[in-house]
Amino acid sequence: MSKYLNTFRLDGRVALVTGGARGLGRIIAETLAEAGASVALTARNGESAAKAAAEIAAQSGAKTLGLAADVVKAADVEKAVAETVAAFGPVDVLVNNAGINIRGPIETLGEDDWDAVIDTNLKGAWLGCRAVVPSMKQRRWGRILNLSSMMASISMPDRTPYSASKGGMSAMTKSLALELASFGVTVNNLCPGPFATEINTPLLSDPDVNARVVGKIPMARWGRPEELGPIALFLCSEASSFVTGADFTIDGGYTAQ
Ligand code: NAD
């Protein structure tokens, strides 16, 4: 293989993907496994994590592990990292992918809605970073990829908690990237536009809303989850060795308007 393509390989690397049983996380886990990494993935439901991990192992031949962990709970996050280390060795690549969205006009949202979105999307990613950084720093290599959103830089009505969480994630990424820049550990944000996954069921299932969303996308279609794999791999591999603290948009042109 050429010296350039080789930099995308993850042979011998260990990756942990939160919320990796379905959607974009599943695609990222599949891509990292295909590139040669041993991949642990988490879900709140251990059975779906184990099922997804087994399917990815069968597909790719990689070593995989499905773990039950709620990203909001520090003890779960620490345990998932410890279980990954016990099975495969220290975590080289962390993908903070788990996320939720609760939509609605501000006066209809409860404090519990705000807390759930901020805790899952922002605190969950912070807890993940905190759990893997000491070992990455010590070994002077690491890749942290945060699944932010185009909603970190632009927004739309009825998205106050979600947009705040993703904006926070982008800012947190920059701070941590600076903290770790001299240790060979990169921290980047992947900012998807509209992808057809379960998080968008309320938009996909209503034909009028769906048509409005598609009407705003210059490419006039939803992103296909598998289109996210290659850019995630770039940011999780040696290929992106001089990239840190950056936001990578993948949105069919949405934010170029
Ligand atoms: P999805 O709903 O299919 O997947 C989200 C995953 O996160 C699920 O596996 C879910 O179980 C998991 N999860 C949620 N809360 C969790 C918790 N507390 N602990 C552990 N796992 C938890 O949606 P998706 O589109 O695959 O979203 C993945 C990420 O991409 C999210 O962070 C989302 O905000 C972000 N994103 C998605 C889009 C899009 O259009 N699909 C756009 C921008 C950003």
py3Dmol code that shows the C-alpha trace and the ligand (Angstrom):
import py3Dmol

protein = """\
ATOM      1  CA  MET A   1       0.000   0.000   0.000  1.00  0.00           C
ATOM      2  CA  SER A   2       1.219   3.536  -0.685  1.00  0.00           C
ATOM      3  CA  LYS A   3       2.814   5.588   2.053  1.00  0.00           C
ATOM      4  CA  TYR A   4      -0.102   8.042   1.927  1.00  0.00           C
ATOM      5  CA  LEU A   5      -2.964   5.552   2.104  1.00  0.00           C
ATOM      6  CA  ASN A   6      -1.139   3.764   4.910  1.00  0.00           C
ATOM      7  CA  THR A   7      -1.617   6.793   7.159  1.00  0.00           C
ATOM      8  CA  PHE A   8      -5.350   6.028   7.199  1.00  0.00           C
ATOM      9  CA  ARG A   9      -4.800   2.510   8.596  1.00  0.00           C
ATOM     10  CA  LEU A  10      -5.529   1.843  12.255  1.00  0.00           C
ATOM     11  CA  ASP A  11      -3.900  -1.562  12.641  1.00  0.00           C
ATOM     12  CA  GLY A  12      -2.964  -2.155  16.262  1.00  0.00           C
ATOM     13  CA  ARG A  13      -5.021   0.835  17.427  1.00  0.00           C
ATOM     14  CA  VAL A  14      -7.856   0.645  19.946  1.00  0.00           C
ATOM     15  CA  ALA A  15     -10.991   2.717  19.390  1.00  0.00           C
ATOM     16  CA  LEU A  16     -13.983   3.440  21.623  1.00  0.00           C
ATOM     17  CA  VAL A  17     -17.186   4.793  20.038  1.00  0.00           C
ATOM     18  CA  THR A  18     -20.007   5.961  22.305  1.00  0.00           C
ATOM     19  CA  GLY A  19     -23.555   5.339  21.106  1.00  0.00           C
ATOM     20  CA  GLY A  20     -22.054   3.083  18.442  1.00  0.00           C
ATOM     21  CA  ALA A  21     -24.865   0.562  18.093  1.00  0.00           C
ATOM     22  CA  ARG A  22     -26.796   2.507  15.468  1.00  0.00           C
ATOM     23  CA  GLY A  23     -26.825   5.576  13.244  1.00  0.00           C
ATOM     24  CA  LEU A  24     -23.680   7.585  12.621  1.00  0.00           C
ATOM     25  CA  GLY A  25     -21.834   5.933  15.530  1.00  0.00           C
ATOM     26  CA  ARG A  26     -22.430   2.532  14.001  1.00  0.00           C
ATOM     27  CA  ILE A  27     -21.005   3.710  10.679  1.00  0.00           C
ATOM     28  CA  ILE A  28     -17.968   5.182  12.420  1.00  0.00           C
ATOM     29  CA  ALA A  29     -17.406   1.950  14.373  1.00  0.00           C
ATOM     30  CA  GLU A  30     -17.656  -0.052  11.135  1.00  0.00           C
ATOM     31  CA  THR A  31     -15.214   2.235   9.344  1.00  0.00           C
ATOM     32  CA  LEU A  32     -12.622   2.160  12.140  1.00  0.00           C
ATOM     33  CA  ALA A  33     -12.914  -1.648  12.307  1.00  0.00           C
ATOM     34  CA  GLU A  34     -12.437  -1.918   8.537  1.00  0.00           C
ATOM     35  CA  ALA A  35      -9.309   0.234   8.879  1.00  0.00           C
ATOM     36  CA  GLY A  36      -7.865  -2.331  11.289  1.00  0.00           C
ATOM     37  CA  ALA A  37      -8.701  -0.988  14.764  1.00  0.00           C
ATOM     38  CA  SER A  38     -10.023  -3.081  17.618  1.00  0.00           C
ATOM     39  CA  VAL A  39     -13.317  -1.361  18.357  1.00  0.00           C
ATOM     40  CA  ALA A  40     -15.350  -1.123  21.549  1.00  0.00           C
ATOM     41  CA  LEU A  41     -18.756   0.481  21.224  1.00  0.00           C
ATOM     42  CA  THR A  42     -21.193   1.539  23.911  1.00  0.00           C
ATOM     43  CA  ALA A  43     -24.951   1.818  24.181  1.00  0.00           C
ATOM     44  CA  ARG A  44     -27.203   2.198  27.191  1.00  0.00           C
ATOM     45  CA  ASN A  45     -28.605  -1.201  26.287  1.00  0.00           C
ATOM     46  CA  GLY A  46     -25.865  -3.827  26.556  1.00  0.00           C
ATOM     47  CA  GLU A  47     -27.670  -6.261  24.273  1.00  0.00           C
ATOM     48  CA  SER A  48     -27.839  -3.872  21.337  1.00  0.00           C
ATOM     49  CA  ALA A  49     -24.194  -2.979  21.894  1.00  0.00           C
ATOM     50  CA  ALA A  50     -23.190  -6.652  21.896  1.00  0.00           C
ATOM     51  CA  LYS A  51     -25.275  -7.369  18.772  1.00  0.00           C
ATOM     52  CA  ALA A  52     -23.780  -4.443  16.833  1.00  0.00           C
ATOM     53  CA  ALA A  53     -20.270  -5.399  17.939  1.00  0.00           C
ATOM     54  CA  ALA A  54     -20.764  -8.999  16.775  1.00  0.00           C
ATOM     55  CA  GLU A  55     -22.094  -7.834  13.396  1.00  0.00           C
ATOM     56  CA  ILE A  56     -19.149  -5.489  12.891  1.00  0.00           C
ATOM     57  CA  ALA A  57     -16.685  -8.264  13.821  1.00  0.00           C
ATOM     58  CA  ALA A  58     -18.317 -10.594  11.288  1.00  0.00           C
ATOM     59  CA  GLN A  59     -18.191  -7.917   8.587  1.00  0.00           C
ATOM     60  CA  SER A  60     -14.654  -6.663   9.136  1.00  0.00           C
ATOM     61  CA  GLY A  61     -12.773  -9.450  10.895  1.00  0.00           C
ATOM     62  CA  ALA A  62     -11.757  -6.907  13.533  1.00  0.00           C
ATOM     63  CA  LYS A  63     -11.869  -7.505  17.269  1.00  0.00           C
ATOM     64  CA  THR A  64     -14.919  -5.769  18.723  1.00  0.00           C
ATOM     65  CA  LEU A  65     -16.630  -5.387  22.066  1.00  0.00           C
ATOM     66  CA  GLY A  66     -20.136  -4.175  22.919  1.00  0.00           C
ATOM     67  CA  LEU A  67     -20.498  -2.440  26.288  1.00  0.00           C
ATOM     68  CA  ALA A  68     -23.423  -1.124  28.309  1.00  0.00           C
ATOM     69  CA  ALA A  69     -22.719   2.460  29.372  1.00  0.00           C
ATOM     70  CA  ASP A  70     -24.705   5.643  29.821  1.00  0.00           C
ATOM     71  CA  VAL A  71     -22.454   8.545  28.803  1.00  0.00           C
ATOM     72  CA  VAL A  72     -24.087  10.769  31.397  1.00  0.00           C
ATOM     73  CA  LYS A  73     -22.826   8.601  34.255  1.00  0.00           C
ATOM     74  CA  ALA A  74     -19.153   9.071  35.092  1.00  0.00           C
ATOM     75  CA  ALA A  75     -18.918   5.604  36.659  1.00  0.00           C
ATOM     76  CA  ASP A  76     -20.300   3.978  33.479  1.00  0.00           C
ATOM     77  CA  VAL A  77     -17.847   5.900  31.305  1.00  0.00           C
ATOM     78  CA  GLU A  78     -14.859   4.995  33.485  1.00  0.00           C
ATOM     79  CA  LYS A  79     -15.980   1.360  33.513  1.00  0.00           C
ATOM     80  CA  ALA A  80     -16.375   1.244  29.716  1.00  0.00           C
ATOM     81  CA  VAL A  81     -12.855   2.615  29.297  1.00  0.00           C
ATOM     82  CA  ALA A  82     -11.482   0.107  31.830  1.00  0.00           C
ATOM     83  CA  GLU A  83     -13.252  -2.784  30.069  1.00  0.00           C
ATOM     84  CA  THR A  84     -11.875  -1.654  26.713  1.00  0.00           C
ATOM     85  CA  VAL A  85      -8.351  -1.430  28.126  1.00  0.00           C
ATOM     86  CA  ALA A  86      -8.694  -4.882  29.699  1.00  0.00           C
ATOM     87  CA  ALA A  87      -9.847  -6.415  26.398  1.00  0.00           C
ATOM     88  CA  PHE A  88      -7.683  -4.617  23.843  1.00  0.00           C
ATOM     89  CA  GLY A  89      -5.216  -2.272  25.573  1.00  0.00           C
ATOM     90  CA  PRO A  90      -5.207   1.524  26.069  1.00  0.00           C
ATOM     91  CA  VAL A  91      -7.676   3.611  24.084  1.00  0.00           C
ATOM     92  CA  ASP A  92      -5.996   5.392  21.155  1.00  0.00           C
ATOM     93  CA  VAL A  93      -9.139   6.770  19.545  1.00  0.00           C
ATOM     94  CA  LEU A  94     -12.221   8.089  21.332  1.00  0.00           C
ATOM     95  CA  VAL A  95     -15.313   9.040  19.342  1.00  0.00           C
ATOM     96  CA  ASN A  96     -17.832  10.962  21.447  1.00  0.00           C
ATOM     97  CA  ASN A  97     -20.845  10.229  19.301  1.00  0.00           C
ATOM     98  CA  ALA A  98     -23.759   9.566  21.691  1.00  0.00           C
ATOM     99  CA  GLY A  99     -26.304  12.349  21.439  1.00  0.00           C
ATOM    100  CA  ILE A 100     -29.955  13.264  21.714  1.00  0.00           C
ATOM    101  CA  ASN A 101     -32.196  16.082  20.551  1.00  0.00           C
ATOM    102  CA  ILE A 102     -35.325  17.397  22.251  1.00  0.00           C
ATOM    103  CA  ARG A 103     -37.050  19.961  20.060  1.00  0.00           C
ATOM    104  CA  GLY A 104     -39.647  22.567  20.924  1.00  0.00           C
ATOM    105  CA  PRO A 105     -40.361  26.250  21.572  1.00  0.00           C
ATOM    106  CA  ILE A 106     -38.586  27.362  24.740  1.00  0.00           C
ATOM    107  CA  GLU A 107     -41.796  27.821  26.730  1.00  0.00           C
ATOM    108  CA  THR A 108     -42.762  24.197  26.130  1.00  0.00           C
ATOM    109  CA  LEU A 109     -39.459  22.728  27.275  1.00  0.00           C
ATOM    110  CA  GLY A 110     -38.810  21.672  30.845  1.00  0.00           C
ATOM    111  CA  GLU A 111     -35.632  21.974  32.832  1.00  0.00           C
ATOM    112  CA  ASP A 112     -35.381  18.206  32.570  1.00  0.00           C
ATOM    113  CA  ASP A 113     -35.305  18.516  28.751  1.00  0.00           C
ATOM    114  CA  TRP A 114     -32.478  21.052  28.947  1.00  0.00           C
ATOM    115  CA  ASP A 115     -30.549  18.903  31.428  1.00  0.00           C
ATOM    116  CA  ALA A 116     -30.990  15.717  29.390  1.00  0.00           C
ATOM    117  CA  VAL A 117     -29.658  17.270  26.178  1.00  0.00           C
ATOM    118  CA  ILE A 118     -26.784  19.183  27.765  1.00  0.00           C
ATOM    119  CA  ASP A 119     -25.814  16.244  29.971  1.00  0.00           C
ATOM    120  CA  THR A 120     -25.830  13.713  27.139  1.00  0.00           C
ATOM    121  CA  ASN A 121     -24.258  15.773  24.390  1.00  0.00           C
ATOM    122  CA  LEU A 122     -21.845  17.987  26.303  1.00  0.00           C
ATOM    123  CA  LYS A 123     -21.138  16.500  29.711  1.00  0.00           C
ATOM    124  CA  GLY A 124     -21.104  13.001  28.216  1.00  0.00           C
ATOM    125  CA  ALA A 125     -18.351  13.989  25.782  1.00  0.00           C
ATOM    126  CA  TRP A 126     -16.411  15.744  28.548  1.00  0.00           C
ATOM    127  CA  LEU A 127     -16.587  12.656  30.746  1.00  0.00           C
ATOM    128  CA  GLY A 128     -15.327  10.517  27.864  1.00  0.00           C
ATOM    129  CA  CYS A 129     -12.387  12.846  27.247  1.00  0.00           C
ATOM    130  CA  ARG A 130     -11.509  12.951  30.936  1.00  0.00           C
ATOM    131  CA  ALA A 131     -11.415   9.178  31.099  1.00  0.00           C
ATOM    132  CA  VAL A 132      -9.000   8.644  28.195  1.00  0.00           C
ATOM    133  CA  VAL A 133      -6.756  11.721  28.229  1.00  0.00           C
ATOM    134  CA  PRO A 134      -4.270  10.687  30.967  1.00  0.00           C
ATOM    135  CA  SER A 135      -3.243   7.551  29.079  1.00  0.00           C
ATOM    136  CA  MET A 136      -3.168   9.320  25.697  1.00  0.00           C
ATOM    137  CA  LYS A 137      -0.937  12.050  27.131  1.00  0.00           C
ATOM    138  CA  GLN A 138       1.367   9.494  28.697  1.00  0.00           C
ATOM    139  CA  ARG A 139       1.655   7.534  25.438  1.00  0.00           C
ATOM    140  CA  ARG A 140       1.894  10.752  23.404  1.00  0.00           C
ATOM    141  CA  TRP A 141      -0.648   9.689  20.798  1.00  0.00           C
ATOM    142  CA  GLY A 142      -4.383  10.007  20.704  1.00  0.00           C
ATOM    143  CA  ARG A 143      -7.344  10.993  18.579  1.00  0.00           C
ATOM    144  CA  ILE A 144     -10.526  12.421  20.049  1.00  0.00           C
ATOM    145  CA  LEU A 145     -13.387  13.049  17.665  1.00  0.00           C
ATOM    146  CA  ASN A 146     -16.481  14.832  18.918  1.00  0.00           C
ATOM    147  CA  LEU A 147     -19.741  14.565  17.003  1.00  0.00           C
ATOM    148  CA  SER A 148     -20.862  18.158  17.103  1.00  0.00           C
ATOM    149  CA  SER A 149     -23.264  19.492  14.468  1.00  0.00           C
ATOM    150  CA  MET A 150     -23.745  22.250  11.922  1.00  0.00           C
ATOM    151  CA  MET A 151     -26.092  23.516  14.665  1.00  0.00           C
ATOM    152  CA  ALA A 152     -22.987  24.612  16.587  1.00  0.00           C
ATOM    153  CA  SER A 153     -22.450  27.436  14.104  1.00  0.00           C
ATOM    154  CA  ILE A 154     -25.891  28.026  12.593  1.00  0.00           C
ATOM    155  CA  SER A 155     -29.243  27.202  14.132  1.00  0.00           C
ATOM    156  CA  MET A 156     -32.983  27.011  13.613  1.00  0.00           C
ATOM    157  CA  PRO A 157     -36.014  27.662  15.800  1.00  0.00           C
ATOM    158  CA  ASP A 158     -37.001  25.221  18.575  1.00  0.00           C
ATOM    159  CA  ARG A 159     -33.477  23.890  19.105  1.00  0.00           C
ATOM    160  CA  THR A 160     -32.242  25.825  22.163  1.00  0.00           C
ATOM    161  CA  PRO A 161     -30.824  22.900  24.178  1.00  0.00           C
ATOM    162  CA  TYR A 162     -29.414  21.051  21.171  1.00  0.00           C
ATOM    163  CA  SER A 163     -27.745  24.062  19.573  1.00  0.00           C
ATOM    164  CA  ALA A 164     -26.330  25.126  22.963  1.00  0.00           C
ATOM    165  CA  SER A 165     -24.932  21.645  23.562  1.00  0.00           C
ATOM    166  CA  LYS A 166     -23.247  21.470  20.168  1.00  0.00           C
ATOM    167  CA  GLY A 167     -21.881  25.022  20.392  1.00  0.00           C
ATOM    168  CA  GLY A 168     -20.479  24.054  23.788  1.00  0.00           C
ATOM    169  CA  MET A 169     -18.948  20.971  22.285  1.00  0.00           C
ATOM    170  CA  SER A 170     -17.167  23.005  19.609  1.00  0.00           C
ATOM    171  CA  ALA A 171     -15.790  25.392  22.235  1.00  0.00           C
ATOM    172  CA  MET A 172     -14.764  22.547  24.534  1.00  0.00           C
ATOM    173  CA  THR A 173     -12.985  20.867  21.623  1.00  0.00           C
ATOM    174  CA  LYS A 174     -10.858  23.950  20.984  1.00  0.00           C
ATOM    175  CA  SER A 175      -9.840  24.252  24.637  1.00  0.00           C
ATOM    176  CA  LEU A 176      -8.923  20.584  24.955  1.00  0.00           C
ATOM    177  CA  ALA A 177      -7.109  20.645  21.614  1.00  0.00           C
ATOM    178  CA  LEU A 178      -4.875  23.424  22.964  1.00  0.00           C
ATOM    179  CA  GLU A 179      -4.376  21.576  26.242  1.00  0.00           C
ATOM    180  CA  LEU A 180      -3.189  18.472  24.392  1.00  0.00           C
ATOM    181  CA  ALA A 181      -1.480  19.919  21.310  1.00  0.00           C
ATOM    182  CA  SER A 182       2.032  19.268  22.578  1.00  0.00           C
ATOM    183  CA  PHE A 183       1.249  15.672  23.532  1.00  0.00           C
ATOM    184  CA  GLY A 184       0.486  14.220  20.084  1.00  0.00           C
ATOM    185  CA  VAL A 185      -3.198  14.079  20.958  1.00  0.00           C
ATOM    186  CA  THR A 186      -5.607  15.771  18.558  1.00  0.00           C
ATOM    187  CA  VAL A 187      -9.169  16.812  19.336  1.00  0.00           C
ATOM    188  CA  ASN A 188     -11.545  17.690  16.528  1.00  0.00           C
ATOM    189  CA  ASN A 189     -15.207  18.254  15.837  1.00  0.00           C
ATOM    190  CA  LEU A 190     -17.194  16.627  13.103  1.00  0.00           C
ATOM    191  CA  CYS A 191     -20.192  18.808  12.306  1.00  0.00           C
ATOM    192  CA  PRO A 192     -22.811  16.915  10.293  1.00  0.00           C
ATOM    193  CA  GLY A 193     -25.730  18.561   8.567  1.00  0.00           C
ATOM    194  CA  PRO A 194     -28.954  16.606   8.096  1.00  0.00           C
ATOM    195  CA  PHE A 195     -28.366  12.839   8.004  1.00  0.00           C
ATOM    196  CA  ALA A 196     -31.172  10.318   7.761  1.00  0.00           C
ATOM    197  CA  THR A 197     -30.917   8.596  11.156  1.00  0.00           C
ATOM    198  CA  GLU A 198     -33.262   7.936  14.067  1.00  0.00           C
ATOM    199  CA  ILE A 199     -32.487  11.234  15.770  1.00  0.00           C
ATOM    200  CA  ASN A 200     -34.317  12.895  12.866  1.00  0.00           C
ATOM    201  CA  THR A 201     -37.373  10.616  12.863  1.00  0.00           C
ATOM    202  CA  PRO A 202     -39.727  13.535  13.682  1.00  0.00           C
ATOM    203  CA  LEU A 203     -38.488  15.347  10.546  1.00  0.00           C
ATOM    204  CA  LEU A 204     -38.222  12.320   8.258  1.00  0.00           C
ATOM    205  CA  SER A 205     -41.658  10.958   9.126  1.00  0.00           C
ATOM    206  CA  ASP A 206     -43.627  14.140   8.368  1.00  0.00           C
ATOM    207  CA  PRO A 207     -43.754  14.638   4.565  1.00  0.00           C
ATOM    208  CA  ASP A 208     -44.191  18.432   4.794  1.00  0.00           C
ATOM    209  CA  VAL A 209     -41.363  18.900   7.282  1.00  0.00           C
ATOM    210  CA  ASN A 210     -39.206  16.482   5.296  1.00  0.00           C
ATOM    211  CA  ALA A 211     -39.766  18.458   2.093  1.00  0.00           C
ATOM    212  CA  ARG A 212     -38.884  21.710   3.904  1.00  0.00           C
ATOM    213  CA  VAL A 213     -35.631  20.211   5.221  1.00  0.00           C
ATOM    214  CA  VAL A 214     -34.633  18.826   1.814  1.00  0.00           C
ATOM    215  CA  GLY A 215     -35.563  22.164   0.222  1.00  0.00           C
ATOM    216  CA  LYS A 216     -32.897  23.873   2.339  1.00  0.00           C
ATOM    217  CA  ILE A 217     -30.085  21.451   1.442  1.00  0.00           C
ATOM    218  CA  PRO A 218     -28.137  22.561  -1.657  1.00  0.00           C
ATOM    219  CA  MET A 219     -27.587  18.916  -2.635  1.00  0.00           C
ATOM    220  CA  ALA A 220     -31.363  18.447  -2.269  1.00  0.00           C
ATOM    221  CA  ARG A 221     -31.116  15.252  -0.233  1.00  0.00           C
ATOM    222  CA  TRP A 222     -30.382  13.954   3.254  1.00  0.00           C
ATOM    223  CA  GLY A 223     -26.851  12.751   4.007  1.00  0.00           C
ATOM    224  CA  ARG A 224     -26.434   9.004   3.891  1.00  0.00           C
ATOM    225  CA  PRO A 225     -24.868   7.730   7.153  1.00  0.00           C
ATOM    226  CA  GLU A 226     -22.163   5.820   5.258  1.00  0.00           C
ATOM    227  CA  GLU A 227     -20.948   9.133   3.785  1.00  0.00           C
ATOM    228  CA  LEU A 228     -19.665  10.068   7.236  1.00  0.00           C
ATOM    229  CA  GLY A 229     -17.283   7.108   7.657  1.00  0.00           C
ATOM    230  CA  PRO A 230     -14.330   8.268   5.546  1.00  0.00           C
ATOM    231  CA  ILE A 231     -14.078  11.757   7.057  1.00  0.00           C
ATOM    232  CA  ALA A 232     -14.337  10.284  10.558  1.00  0.00           C
ATOM    233  CA  LEU A 233     -11.553   7.843   9.712  1.00  0.00           C
ATOM    234  CA  PHE A 234      -9.352  10.701   8.496  1.00  0.00           C
ATOM    235  CA  LEU A 235      -9.788  12.505  11.815  1.00  0.00           C
ATOM    236  CA  CYS A 236      -9.142   9.324  13.823  1.00  0.00           C
ATOM    237  CA  SER A 237      -5.949   8.322  11.991  1.00  0.00           C
ATOM    238  CA  GLU A 238      -2.354   9.433  11.460  1.00  0.00           C
ATOM    239  CA  ALA A 239      -3.521  11.050   8.211  1.00  0.00           C
ATOM    240  CA  SER A 240      -4.808  14.042  10.218  1.00  0.00           C
ATOM    241  CA  SER A 241      -1.634  14.440  12.317  1.00  0.00           C
ATOM    242  CA  PHE A 242      -1.478  18.262  11.891  1.00  0.00           C
ATOM    243  CA  VAL A 243      -5.208  18.853  12.414  1.00  0.00           C
ATOM    244  CA  THR A 244      -6.458  19.832  15.856  1.00  0.00           C
ATOM    245  CA  GLY A 245      -9.109  22.087  17.344  1.00  0.00           C
ATOM    246  CA  ALA A 246     -10.916  22.114  14.005  1.00  0.00           C
ATOM    247  CA  ASP A 247     -14.548  21.886  12.933  1.00  0.00           C
ATOM    248  CA  PHE A 248     -15.194  19.696   9.890  1.00  0.00           C
ATOM    249  CA  THR A 249     -18.543  20.292   8.242  1.00  0.00           C
ATOM    250  CA  ILE A 250     -20.270  17.582   6.229  1.00  0.00           C
ATOM    251  CA  ASP A 251     -23.634  18.972   5.253  1.00  0.00           C
ATOM    252  CA  GLY A 252     -24.323  18.871   1.497  1.00  0.00           C
ATOM    253  CA  GLY A 253     -23.595  22.605   1.343  1.00  0.00           C
ATOM    254  CA  TYR A 254     -26.114  23.645   4.033  1.00  0.00           C
ATOM    255  CA  THR A 255     -23.843  26.053   5.916  1.00  0.00           C
ATOM    256  CA  ALA A 256     -22.299  27.506   2.750  1.00  0.00           C
ATOM    257  CA  GLN A 257     -25.518  29.430   2.095  1.00  0.00           C
TER     258      GLN A 257
END
"""
ligand_1 = """\
44
NAD
P -29.126 8.265 16.580
O -30.267 8.698 17.425
O -29.353 7.226 15.543
O -27.899 7.768 17.459
C -27.579 8.339 18.690
C -26.915 7.258 19.521
O -26.577 7.792 20.805
C -27.856 6.077 19.765
O -27.154 4.881 19.620
C -28.288 6.291 21.205
O -28.680 5.126 21.861
C -27.009 6.885 21.785
N -27.235 7.556 23.058
C -28.111 8.551 23.337
N -28.031 8.876 24.638
C -27.074 8.073 25.179
C -26.526 7.943 26.483
N -26.961 8.694 27.513
N -25.550 7.032 26.684
C -25.114 6.249 25.653
N -25.598 6.332 24.403
C -26.568 7.236 24.183
O -28.577 9.600 15.918
P -27.283 9.884 15.020
O -27.712 10.733 13.910
O -26.555 8.644 14.742
O -26.445 10.813 16.023
C -25.093 10.576 16.350
C -24.457 11.908 16.746
O -24.399 12.748 15.601
C -25.222 12.672 17.810
O -24.319 13.277 18.703
C -25.947 13.730 17.010
O -26.263 14.872 17.753
C -24.934 14.016 15.934
N -25.505 14.641 14.738
C -26.422 13.992 13.979
C -26.951 14.638 12.878
C -27.976 13.985 11.977
O -28.536 14.680 11.137
N -28.242 12.701 12.089
C -26.561 15.938 12.557
C -25.623 16.556 13.360
C -25.097 15.916 14.453
"""
view = py3Dmol.view(width=600, height=400)
view.addModel(protein, "pdb")
view.setStyle({"model": 0}, {"cartoon": {"style": "trace"}})
view.addModel(ligand_1, "xyz")
view.setStyle({"model": 1}, {"stick": {}})
view.zoomTo()
view.show()
